[in-house]
């Protein structure tokens, strides 16, 4: 007998026996999530839903939230839990910025999404968004930078172009050697990733949506529509389906997605400033991106006493999100300390307090992938965050909801046809 390996949005429960341990694990995210298992919600499980959203990361959660507010009966499912530790939406912080090298779509979506993140933050006691500002550091000035600034100013986005001496005066804790200009976005900053998604799913449930922890099998249909999905012995039916499965999309749709999306292993490091050293706290240092770095380092100030966060945007090796060994490498620690000696010298020998290994879900061209399944008219595939997708969650959720309901204009760069398989 062949043992089937579940291939789901955060696999792990499809073949697990029903037990008290599984029940407690599935309901332990927050007390509010337990409401998804109320008698009312369970009674609806046998009904036909308007929409089932598979994957409770940033894209799936905002899609479900938007559809529910459009009057749809929505079921949101995830195999491990909202913004779980293996997901691309898990972790402490994500950067929101509108500096996008003049790309009008992502600049506009980030700006529109910021208002929604502000709204979510205001609705909850623990802040979702911290206005640290976002600083881009460029090794050379260029017309492209000015074009991007003009685009942002045209949208009403506050932005400042700075020289290296001006930046050094404002942030002396940074060594600006090799930097020509900076672009400072004072209204941007840090999104508290895991917290924001779990709060959003709580809102979705409170407003009448249903959330369940359930591993879904790869879908199958020989017709022009998907009639049902299954997992853990259950069959669920809806008028429409949205698969927002992040790095699990290739295993959910091996023929359609295949290696159009490739998960890569990314290492993240947190360093402790000296006790009482407020220079690296979020009141005195912005989130930042160093474009002069060959590996495009980026990071965050010390937020909630977790430490100064630093990572690199260079794509790591291809990885399996289910089986990835999530320990950072000694080489990674060595390399990041060398970078700190050059750019943040006072942190180079500070203690390493925390590490994470997450993943990007890279598309071939860096664009998000949002499109209808080529064979099933009632099924949508949403992913390809490519390390920059989180900030766009509210705009993506609105965009997907509109298209599921037969509304909205299509963005050609996001279509399946615009994405080629990786070499």
Residue pairs with C-beta under 8 A, 6 or more apart in sequence:
4 14
4 15
5 11
6 12
6 13
6 14
6 15
6 79
6 215
6 217
7 217
7 218
7 248
7 251
7 252
8 14
8 54
8 79
8 215
8 216
8 217
8 218
8 231
8 245
8 248
8 252
9 54
9 55
9 56
9 57
9 60
9 77
9 78
9 79
9 215
9 216
9 243
9 244
9 245
9 246
9 248
9 252
10 55
10 78
10 79
10 80
10 81
10 84
10 86
10 87
10 215
10 248
10 321
11 79
11 80
11 215
11 248
11 322
12 79
12 80
12 215
12 322
13 22
13 26
13 79
13 80
13 213
13 214
13 215
13 231
13 232
14 79
14 215
14 216
14 217
14 231
14 232
16 22
16 232
25 213
26 81
26 212
26 213
27 33
27 34
27 37
27 213
29 81
29 82
29 198
30 198
30 202
32 202
32 205
32 206
33 82
33 198
33 201
33 202
33 205
33 211
35 41
35 205
35 206
36 205
36 210
36 211
36 212
37 212
41 210
41 212
44 73
44 75
44 210
45 75
45 210
45 212
45 234
45 236
47 73
48 237
48 238
48 239
49 73
49 74
49 75
49 236
49 237
49 238
49 239
50 67
50 72
50 73
50 74
50 238
50 239
50 240
51 64
51 67
51 72
51 73
51 74
51 75
51 238
51 239
51 240
51 241
51 242
51 404
52 74
52 75
52 76
52 77
52 229
52 236
52 238
52 240
52 241
52 242
53 60
53 63
53 64
53 67
53 74
53 75
53 76
53 77
53 241
53 242
53 244
54 60
54 77
54 78
54 216
54 229
54 241
54 242
54 243
54 244
54 245
54 252
55 77
55 78
55 243
55 244
55 245
55 246
55 248
55 382
56 64
56 76
56 77
56 78
56 81
56 82
56 83
56 197
56 201
56 211
57 78
57 82
57 83
57 87
57 88
57 89
57 197
57 244
57 246
58 83
58 88
58 89
58 193
58 196
58 197
58 385
58 389
58 390
58 393
58 396
59 244
59 246
59 382
59 383
59 385
59 389
59 393
59 396
59 397
59 400
60 76
60 78
60 242
60 244
60 245
60 382
61 76
61 82
61 83
61 89
61 197
61 200
61 201
61 204
61 393
61 397
62 116
62 200
62 393
62 394
62 396
62 397
62 398
63 242
63 244
63 382
63 396
63 397
63 400
63 401
63 404
64 74
64 76
64 201
64 204
64 209
64 397
65 200
65 203
65 204
65 209
65 397
66 397
66 398
66 400
66 401
67 74
67 401
67 404
67 405
68 74
68 204
68 207
68 208
68 209
69 207
70 401
70 405
72 405
74 204
74 209
74 210
75 209
75 210
75 211
75 212
75 236
75 238
76 201
76 204
76 209
76 210
76 211
76 212
77 211
77 212
77 213
77 214
77 216
77 231
77 236
78 84
78 211
78 213
78 214
79 213
79 214
79 215
79 216
79 231
80 86
80 87
80 213
81 213
82 197
82 198
82 200
82 201
82 211
83 89
83 90
83 193
83 194
83 196
83 197
83 198
84 90
86 321
86 322
86 324
87 246
88 246
88 247
88 358
88 359
88 360
88 361
88 385
88 389
88 390
89 193
89 194
89 197
89 246
89 390
90 193
90 194
90 358
91 193
91 194
91 268
91 356
91 358
92 192
92 193
92 194
92 303
92 304
92 306
92 309
93 190
93 191
93 192
93 193
93 300
93 303
93 309
94 190
94 191
94 193
94 390
94 391
95 134
95 188
95 189
95 190
95 191
95 287
95 289
95 298
95 300
95 391
96 110
96 113
96 114
96 117
96 129
96 134
96 188
96 189
96 190
96 191
96 391
97 110
97 134
97 136
97 185
97 188
97 287
97 289
97 391
98 107
98 110
98 111
98 114
98 152
98 155
98 157
98 159
98 185
98 188
99 134
99 136
99 148
99 152
99 159
99 183
99 185
99 289
100 106
100 107
100 110
100 148
101 144
101 148
102 144
102 147
102 148
102 151
104 151
105 411
105 413
106 388
106 392
107 148
107 151
107 152
107 155
107 157
108 155
109 392
109 395
109 396
110 391
110 392
110 395
111 152
111 155
111 157
112 394
112 395
113 391
113 392
113 393
113 394
113 395
114 129
114 187
114 188
114 391
115 394
116 394
116 395
117 128
117 129
117 191
117 196
117 391
117 394
118 129
120 128
120 129
120 196
120 199
120 200
120 203
121 127
121 128
121 129
121 196
123 199
123 203
124 199
126 192
126 195
126 199
127 192
128 191
128 192
128 195
128 196
128 199
129 189
129 190
129 191
129 192
130 189
130 190
130 192
130 282
130 303
131 186
131 187
131 188
131 189
132 188
132 189
132 190
132 282
132 285
132 286
132 287
132 300
132 301
132 303
133 184
133 185
133 186
133 187
133 188
133 189
133 286
133 287
134 184
134 185
134 188
134 189
134 286
134 287
134 288
134 289
135 167
135 171
135 182
135 183
135 184
135 185
135 286
135 287
135 288
135 289
136 182
136 183
136 184
136 185
136 288
136 289
136 291
137 167
137 176
137 179
137 182
137 288
137 289
137 290
137 291
137 292
138 145
138 179
138 180
138 181
138 182
138 183
138 291
138 292
139 178
139 179
139 180
139 291
139 292
140 180
140 181
141 180
141 181
145 161
145 181
145 183
146 161
148 183
149 159
149 161
149 183
152 159
152 185
153 159
157 185
157 187
158 185
158 186
158 187
159 183
159 184
159 185
159 186
160 183
160 184
160 185
160 186
161 181
161 182
161 183
161 184
162 170
162 181
162 182
162 183
162 184
163 180
163 181
163 182
164 176
164 179
164 180
164 181
164 182
166 182
167 174
167 176
167 179
167 182
168 174
168 176
171 284
171 285
171 286
173 279
173 280
173 284
173 285
173 344
173 346
174 285
174 288
174 343
174 344
175 342
175 343
175 344
175 345
176 182
177 342
178 292
179 292
184 286
188 287
189 282
189 286
189 287
190 282
190 287
190 300
190 303
191 390
191 391
193 390
201 211
204 211
205 211
214 231
214 232
214 234
215 231
215 232
216 229
216 230
216 231
217 229
217 230
217 231
218 251
218 252
218 253
218 254
219 226
219 229
219 241
219 243
219 252
219 253
219 379
221 227
221 375
221 376
223 376
224 375
224 376
224 377
225 376
225 377
225 378
225 379
226 241
226 373
226 376
226 378
226 379
227 237
228 235
228 236
228 237
229 235
229 236
229 241
230 236
239 378
240 378
240 379
240 380
240 404
241 376
241 378
241 379
241 380
242 379
242 380
242 382
242 400
242 404
243 249
243 252
243 253
243 379
243 380
243 381
243 382
243 383
244 382
244 383
244 400
245 252
245 383
246 321
246 361
246 383
246 385
247 261
247 263
247 321
247 359
247 361
248 321
249 257
249 261
249 361
249 369
249 381
249 383
250 257
250 258
250 259
250 260
250 261
250 262
250 263
253 373
253 381
256 373
256 374
256 375
256 381
256 416
257 369
257 381
257 383
258 421
259 421
259 422
260 363
260 364
260 369
260 384
260 416
260 419
260 420
260 421
260 422
261 361
261 362
261 363
261 369
261 383
261 384
261 419
262 318
262 361
262 362
262 422
263 318
263 319
263 320
263 321
263 359
263 360
263 361
263 362
264 315
264 316
264 317
264 318
264 319
264 359
264 360
264 362
265 316
265 317
265 318
265 319
265 324
265 357
265 359
266 311
266 312
266 315
266 316
266 357
266 358
266 359
266 360
266 387
267 311
267 312
267 316
267 328
267 329
267 332
267 336
267 355
267 356
267 357
268 309
268 310
268 311
268 328
268 355
268 356
268 357
268 358
269 309
269 310
269 311
269 328
269 332
269 333
269 336
269 352
269 354
269 355
270 306
270 307
270 308
270 309
270 310
270 352
270 353
270 354
270 355
271 307
271 308
271 310
271 340
271 347
271 350
271 351
271 352
271 353
272 307
272 308
272 350
272 351
272 352
272 353
273 279
273 280
273 281
273 302
273 307
273 308
273 347
273 350
274 346
274 350
277 346
278 284
279 285
279 346
280 301
280 302
280 308
280 344
280 347
281 301
281 302
282 300
282 301
282 302
282 303
284 301
285 301
286 301
287 298
287 299
287 300
287 301
288 298
288 299
289 296
289 297
289 298
290 296
290 297
290 298
290 343
293 312
293 339
293 343
294 314
295 312
295 313
295 314
296 312
296 313
296 314
297 310
297 311
297 312
297 313
297 336
297 339
297 343
298 310
298 311
298 312
298 313
299 308
299 309
299 310
299 311
300 308
300 309
301 308
302 308
303 309
306 353
306 354
307 353
307 354
308 344
308 347
308 350
310 336
310 339
310 340
312 336
312 339
313 387
315 360
315 362
316 360
319 359
321 359
324 357
324 359
325 357
326 356
326 357
327 355
327 357
328 355
328 356
328 357
333 352
333 355
337 348
337 349
340 347
340 348
341 348
360 385
360 386
360 387
361 383
361 384
361 385
361 386
361 389
362 384
362 386
362 387
362 422
363 369
363 383
363 384
363 386
363 419
364 419
364 420
364 421
364 422
365 413
365 418
365 419
365 420
366 386
366 388
367 384
367 386
367 413
367 414
367 418
367 419
368 382
368 383
368 384
368 385
368 386
368 389
368 392
368 396
368 414
369 381
369 382
369 383
369 384
369 414
369 416
369 419
370 380
370 381
370 382
370 383
370 384
370 396
370 399
370 400
370 403
370 411
370 414
370 415
371 380
371 381
371 414
371 415
371 416
371 417
372 379
372 380
372 381
372 403
373 379
373 380
373 381
374 416
380 400
380 403
380 404
381 416
382 396
382 400
384 419
389 396
399 408
399 411
402 408
403 410
412 418
